[in-house]
Structure formats: C-alpha cells, structure tokens
Amino acid sequence: MGDADLMAGKSVLVTGSTGGIGKATATGLAALGARVGITGRDQARTEAAAADIRVATGSPAVDAFAADMSAQAGVRHLAAQVADAYPRLDVLVNNVGGFWAHRHVTADGLERTFALNHLAPFLLTGLLLDRLTASAPARIVTVSSGAHAGGRIDFGDLQGERNYSGQRAYSQSKLANVMFTYELARRLDGTGVNATVCHPGVVRTGFGAEDQAAYFAVMIRVARLFMKTPAQGALTPVYLASSSEVEGITGRYYADRKPKTSSHASYDTTAAAQLWQISGGLAGLTATA
Ligand SMILES: NC(=O)c1ccc[n+]([C@@H]2O[C@H](COP(=O)([O-])OP(=O)(O)OC[C@H]3O[C@@H](n4cnc5c(N)ncnc54)[C@H](OP(=O)(O)O)[C@@H]3O)[C@@H](O)[C@H]2O)c1
C-alpha cells in the first residue's frame, strides 16, 4: 500500500484546523487517503479551509464542522455533529489551542486558556470515546507544546483568578495536555485505543495573535524568520495519527517524530488523577472512561 492510501477507509477529526498546524495536519491526513473532518468557530471560514484542503489534496472527503470549543455547549454540539456524520472514527487529533496575554472568561465562566486548551479536548475525547472504542484500533493524538516543561498545575488557582499570566496559563494547559494523555492511556489500557501527545515545534502560524502582549508581538516578528512552516509542524501529529511505526504505542510524548521524555511533573500520577477528577466535574463528565 502506497502513502496515498495509508489512511484509506479511515475517518479522522482534527480540531482547530482552519489554519496553522491543524490545517496542515488535516491536509497531510487527507493526502494519505483519510476522510477528514476539520473544525473552526465560523462556518464560512471552516468551509473555505475545507475547500482549500480538497484542492490541495485532490480528495473530496473533507468535512467542515463549526463550533466555538471554548464553550462546553459548542464542544457537545461538535461531538454530536461528528457522531452523526462519522459511523466510525479512527483518529481524533486534539489540536485546538491558543494563547491570551490577558485573562478572558468563557460562556461557562471558566478562564479561556484552561477551557479551550485543556477542558475542550478532555470533553470532546470523552464524548467521542464510545465511537473511537467501537472503531478500535483507534488513536487519540493531542498537540501539546515544549512549553509544558515550564508548567505547573496550580490546583489552588486553576483558573488564574488570583494571579493570571498568559505564559503561566498556557504552560499549565500544555502540561495538562500531557498529563491528560498519560492518564487517558492508563484508563484505555486494553481497549485498542491509544493516546499519544506531541510538541509540533515552534511554528509560523496565527498563534496568539488574538490578544498579544506588546513585547511578544516584537519578539514574534523576529522569531518568525526561524520558525517551522505549518507543514513541518504537522509532521509529528500526522506521524502519530497514521504511521504503522507507532501502532500500539500509547502514553508517550513525541517531538520530531521521536519519543521523548516529558517534564518530571507530567509523570505525577496522583496529580493526573486529581486533574482528571476536577476536569470531569467542570465538564459535567464524571462517568467518562
Ligand atoms: N505555533 C506554535 O509554534 C506552536 C508550538 C507548540 C504548540 N502549538 C500548539 O499547536 C496547536 C495549534 O496551534 P497553531 O499555532 O496552529 O494555532 P493557530 O494558527 O492560532 O490556529 C488555531 C486554530 O484553532 C481554531 N480555534 C481557535 N479558537 C477556537 C475556538 N474557541 N473554538 C474552535 N476553534 C478555535 C482556529 O480556528 P478559527 O479561528 O477559524 O475559529 C484555528 O483553526 C495549539 O494547541 C498550540 O498550543 C503551537
């Protein structure tokens, strides 16, 4: 079987895929023959991105799903749409994420970085888990960041209510992505659904542009020259979603398509279980997995 049909017959959902790493990941997987669902907040923008991917890959099997994933109602609506459209789901790529210099509150009254970067993938995965399990062998790939290494789960102030910093909220959420994946892998042991997490590299995208600190805007303008392209940033998520080399691999962190050690804090199983329990309560998903 050639690369063009490595993913033939498989259905994949990539969140946050109207641009950046998500769009490049969806393009890479569509080029491998998968039916690909992409997501964004705005229906027209998401349809336009799907049309771009169809043209770029020659694959007609690209579907657009619109939902604001910072709101739990949006995540639930997205899961329902996907469950309706895809009788099987072979791969879920939890890519959606963002960075905000200032504290914002979602429709559910939660801090937006925590809500979008951590709770949205937590809830979406929980809602689609039955479909993934029924499609096993299946994969859940979550896009974290090397920034997780500077993160700490502040159980006393998870929402940054007392003290918010964009960097701290972002690093905490990316550490939460790694801990979520490790805990998920433990809970899914024996189901044939594998969970991996990755750092895509530092990639030239629209990342952080919605609410940038002035110093960050200047830094980014210079740093952009040295960043990876979105297609390069997509190489590790596409690899984890599709390669036979990672068949059966679960509970591992990758960068540059290689398994790597994540931060010391990310392996704290007690904290991961605590984070899972709190997340389940906040997302109204106490009975998951
Ligand atoms: N760029 C980097 O250097 C880098 C490095 C390490 C890790 N990462 C991680 O890689 C992932 C993707 O980052 P990126 O740089 O590609 O970001 P990006 O260019 O900002 O793209 C973000 C995507 O998420 C969607 N999105 C944003 N807010 C949303 C919401 N509330 N509901 C639904 N969709 C929403 C956007 O779609 P619409 O705007 O159309 O809604 C867009 O498709 C993130 O998890 C990030 O933490 C990035």
The ligand as a Gaussian input file, in Angstrom:
#p B3LYP/6-31G(d) Opt

LIG

0 1
 N        2.531000      27.625000      16.686000
 C        3.439000      27.103000      17.508000
 O        4.632000      27.468000      17.479000
 C        3.051000      26.026000      18.487000
 C        4.084000      25.463000      19.287000
 C        3.744000      24.459000      20.179000
 C        2.445000      24.005000      20.284000
 N        1.466000      24.579000      19.500000
 C        0.093000      24.070000      19.661000
 O       -0.398000      23.715000      18.386000
 C       -1.816000      23.858000      18.352000
 C       -2.218000      24.651000      17.124000
 O       -1.583000      25.900000      17.173000
 P       -1.458000      26.884000      15.900000
 O       -0.191000      27.629000      16.107000
 O       -1.670000      26.141000      14.641000
 O       -2.683000      27.878000      16.209000
 P       -3.486000      28.886000      15.255000
 O       -2.759000      29.177000      13.998000
 O       -3.852000      30.032000      16.160000
 O       -4.808000      28.043000      14.898000
 C       -5.765000      27.800000      15.873000
 C       -6.932000      27.026000      15.292000
 O       -7.878000      26.825000      16.340000
 C       -9.134000      27.361000      15.974000
 N       -9.746000      27.969000      17.149000
 C       -9.274000      28.973000      17.906000
 N      -10.122000      29.249000      18.915000
 C      -11.161000      28.393000      18.782000
 C      -12.357000      28.171000      19.495000
 N      -12.695000      28.910000      20.570000
 N      -13.184000      27.197000      19.085000
 C      -12.896000      26.452000      17.998000
 N      -11.769000      26.609000      17.276000
 C      -10.923000      27.573000      17.658000
 C       -8.837000      28.395000      14.898000
 O       -9.964000      28.471000      14.036000
 P      -10.870000      29.777000      13.813000
 O      -10.017000      30.980000      14.130000
 O      -11.250000      29.685000      12.355000
 O      -12.009000      29.589000      14.748000
 C       -7.658000      27.746000      14.179000
 O       -8.118000      26.799000      13.254000
 C       -2.217000      24.516000      19.686000
 O       -2.691000      23.529000      20.577000
 C       -0.898000      25.090000      20.195000
 O       -0.869000      25.171000      21.618000
 C        1.733000      25.585000      18.620000

